[in-house]
Amino acid sequence: MTIIDGKTTARQAREEAKKRTEALRAKGIVPCLAVILAGEDPASVSYVTAKEKALAEADMASRDIRLSADISEAELLSLIAALNEDAAVHGILAQLPLPKHVREDRVIDAISPQKDVDGFHPVSVGNMVLGRDGFLPCTPNGVVRLLQTLNIPLNGAHAVIVGRSNLVGRPLSILLTRKDINATVTLCHTGTKDLAHYTRQADILIAAAGKAGLIAGDMVKEGAVVIDVGVNRVGDPSAKKGYRLRGDVDFEAVSQKAAFITPVPGGVGPMTIAMLLQNVAAAAEKTLDA
Ligand code: GUN
């Protein structure tokens, strides 16, 4: 069994992004991402901090926009409209979840597709579905890159995805069925009857349900590749922070069966950030031929 080291693969992708930044800087362009965080949800604060640190390490610029949780939807939309017009800003990221009174769809739709480095805008999603050029969402793209870098055979493989979120499960099902990747996909969700019946058939099992320990040892085929996208905070009084991060996979049990498995943390998470940097580089490069 091999524990997949997402950090090493992510480091390579981040180095690539940094090289692209240096080439852009030589032409007078500094790739810049505007990062909007409304409120102080602790998980979001830590994600945003990690993204900004990675941007700085790739010599990219960021606009750190921290807003109160009670910002109005209208204010947020007018802020995004200004960033859309700002030529020094190449990408715009509104960290989700947004405060409850703000309609997420309105915010996602307000970001210019040219600056949609999260790949959440309906235009980006449409381009992805049609196999056209556009920004790919970072976590699904990171999972694909991780599998490709490890030379996991994808052509004709049966990938079973657990979770149909707009952020991960559903876009991943689309990417994996692209012709150049060519996997067969089963997309399971909370309405799936007898989940284990499907997961046991997986050559590649991707857990993205947001439920700690959902995938038990007896749900996995011997020799499967297991990718755990779950990041769940589970209370643990013995831990320094009072919680521990756990994936959707029961790592102890499943690692006895799997040929490859990602840990949480240190598996998929670092890839998400690396793909974000690549999208920011791509957004800045596009201004060269505009
Ligand atoms: N919240 C959790 N993951 C993400 C992400 O990839 N992008 C944004 N904007 N918000 C998130």
Boltz pocket constraint, residues with backbone or C-beta under 6 A from the ligand:
constraints:
  - pocket:
      binder: B
      contacts: [[A, 93], [A, 94], [A, 95], [A, 96], [A, 97], [A, 118], [A, 138], [A, 139], [A, 167], [A, 272]]
      max_distance: 6.0
